[in-house]
Amino acid sequence: MSDPAEELLADLQRAYHAAAARADREPVGVRAVEWAPSERGYLCAFEDGRFLCLDTDLAPAASAARAREIAGTGLLWEHLEERVDPERLEGVATAIARLLASAPEHREVAAGLERVAARVIELLEWRVRPERALASLVDLDEGTALHDRLHAAYGNYLRLSEPLVERQDELPGDLVAALRDVEQAAGWAGLLERLADAMARAMTPAAEGADQVVDAHLTPLAP
């Protein structure tokens, strides 16, 4: 059985060489994008600020519309990578472990925390798979669904922990600090907002960036 990561690496190498041959210089970055099943293109960046969008056949995009599709997909995926950051998710898991150690007697809160931790691990495992290097809008639905599960689990934990927060003046200092650490880590990791909402908001800057790629494209583009 073929390895998706190895296949992607081979695709990127072919795109890299095709872009270098077309531009007569090596690109500084190549991103594979997939805006629909079996519809793969490549966004290639050069040191001088120029770009080349390669279509599925590794030929330069013929139209501005196709170049925008390729560039917009890549730029939108950059927003997802920033929004679903593995290091910040790991920070949430670490903060949860500390809070669980500080509040063993609060069983309902602990159960809610354990559900959040399980959802964090689900999303983290999805995010760090090698195939995530492909900017695939096809895969976005799966990531959004996993993030929604995490967002809902965290919201449930907040409801369960309200009684603790309301009487935090009576709680041990280590427990208060652990509660605060989870809250801060969750905020940094973006658990307070649905990923779908964040991605919808990112569509405008991604489209604007795609227009800039079209303006700086190395080859002529039809309207």
KAUR-V607182 format. One record per residue. N is the residue number from 1. RES is the residue in three letters. PSI is psi as a letter, one per 30 degrees, with the letter a starting at -180 (NA if undefined). OMEGA is omega in whole degrees, 0 to 359 (999 if undefined). Layout:
N,RES,PSI,OMEGA
N,RES,PSI,OMEGA
//
This chain:
1,MET,k,183
2,SER,l,180
3,ASP,j,181
4,PRO,e,180
5,ALA,e,178
6,GLU,e,178
7,GLU,e,179
8,LEU,e,178
9,LEU,e,179
10,ALA,e,177
11,ASP,e,181
12,LEU,e,178
13,GLN,e,178
14,ARG,e,179
15,ALA,e,179
16,TYR,e,182
17,HIS,e,178
18,ALA,e,179
19,ALA,e,180
20,ALA,e,179
21,ALA,e,182
22,ARG,e,185
23,ALA,f,183
24,ASP,g,173
25,ARG,l,185
26,GLU,k,175
27,PRO,l,177
28,VAL,f,178
29,GLY,k,177
30,VAL,k,179
31,ARG,k,174
32,ALA,k,181
33,VAL,l,181
34,GLU,j,183
35,TRP,f,177
36,ALA,l,180
37,PRO,k,179
38,SER,g,176
39,GLU,i,184
40,ARG,k,175
41,GLY,a,186
42,TYR,k,177
43,LEU,j,185
44,CYS,k,181
45,ALA,k,180
46,PHE,l,188
47,GLU,f,183
48,ASP,g,179
49,GLY,g,177
50,ARG,l,182
51,PHE,l,174
52,LEU,k,177
53,CYS,j,179
54,LEU,k,180
55,ASP,a,184
56,THR,e,181
57,ASP,g,180
58,LEU,g,172
59,ALA,l,178
60,PRO,k,177
61,ALA,k,183
62,ALA,f,186
63,SER,l,176
64,ALA,e,180
65,ALA,e,180
66,ARG,e,179
67,ALA,e,177
68,ARG,e,180
69,GLU,e,180
70,ILE,e,182
71,ALA,e,181
72,GLY,e,178
73,THR,e,180
74,GLY,e,182
75,LEU,e,177
76,LEU,e,179
77,TRP,e,176
78,GLU,e,177
79,HIS,e,178
80,LEU,e,181
81,GLU,e,178
82,GLU,e,184
83,ARG,e,180
84,VAL,i,187
85,ASP,k,183
86,PRO,e,182
87,GLU,e,180
88,ARG,e,175
89,LEU,e,177
90,GLU,e,177
91,GLY,e,177
92,VAL,e,180
93,ALA,e,179
94,THR,e,179
95,ALA,e,178
96,ILE,e,180
97,ALA,e,179
98,ARG,e,180
99,LEU,e,178
100,LEU,e,179
101,ALA,f,183
102,SER,f,186
103,ALA,h,183
104,PRO,f,184
105,GLU,f,180
106,HIS,i,192
107,ARG,e,182
108,GLU,e,177
109,VAL,e,180
110,ALA,e,179
111,ALA,e,177
112,GLY,e,178
113,LEU,e,180
114,GLU,e,176
115,ARG,e,177
116,VAL,e,180
117,ALA,e,180
118,ALA,e,180
119,ARG,e,176
120,VAL,e,181
121,ILE,e,177
122,GLU,e,183
123,LEU,e,180
124,LEU,e,180
125,GLU,e,177
126,TRP,e,187
127,ARG,e,187
128,VAL,g,176
129,ARG,k,182
130,PRO,e,181
131,GLU,f,176
132,ARG,f,174
133,ALA,f,174
134,LEU,k,179
135,ALA,i,189
136,SER,j,174
137,LEU,f,176
138,VAL,e,181
139,ASP,f,184
140,LEU,e,181
141,ASP,e,180
142,GLU,e,179
143,GLY,e,179
144,THR,e,180
145,ALA,e,179
146,LEU,e,179
147,HIS,e,178
148,ASP,e,178
149,ARG,e,179
150,LEU,e,179
151,HIS,e,180
152,ALA,e,179
153,ALA,e,179
154,TYR,e,176
155,GLY,e,177
156,ASN,e,177
157,TYR,e,179
158,LEU,e,178
159,ARG,e,181
160,LEU,e,185
161,SER,f,181
162,GLU,e,179
163,PRO,e,178
164,LEU,e,182
165,VAL,e,183
166,GLU,f,179
167,ARG,h,183
168,GLN,f,177
169,ASP,f,181
170,GLU,f,187
171,LEU,l,175
172,PRO,k,183
173,GLY,e,181
174,ASP,e,178
175,LEU,e,178
176,VAL,e,180
177,ALA,e,180
178,ALA,e,176
179,LEU,e,180
180,ARG,e,181
181,ASP,e,178
182,VAL,e,180
183,GLU,e,181
184,GLN,e,180
185,ALA,e,179
186,ALA,e,177
187,GLY,e,179
188,TRP,e,182
189,ALA,f,176
190,GLY,h,182
191,LEU,f,183
192,LEU,f,182
193,GLU,k,177
194,ARG,k,179
195,LEU,e,180
196,ALA,e,179
197,ASP,e,180
198,ALA,e,181
199,MET,e,177
200,ALA,e,179
201,ARG,f,182
202,ALA,f,184
203,MET,e,181
204,THR,e,177
205,PRO,e,177
206,ALA,e,178
207,ALA,e,178
208,GLU,e,177
209,GLY,e,178
210,ALA,e,177
211,ASP,e,179
212,GLN,e,176
213,VAL,e,179
214,VAL,e,180
215,ASP,f,182
216,ALA,g,184
217,HIS,k,184
218,LEU,f,182
219,THR,l,180
220,PRO,k,181
221,LEU,k,172
222,ALA,l,180
223,PRO,NA,999
//
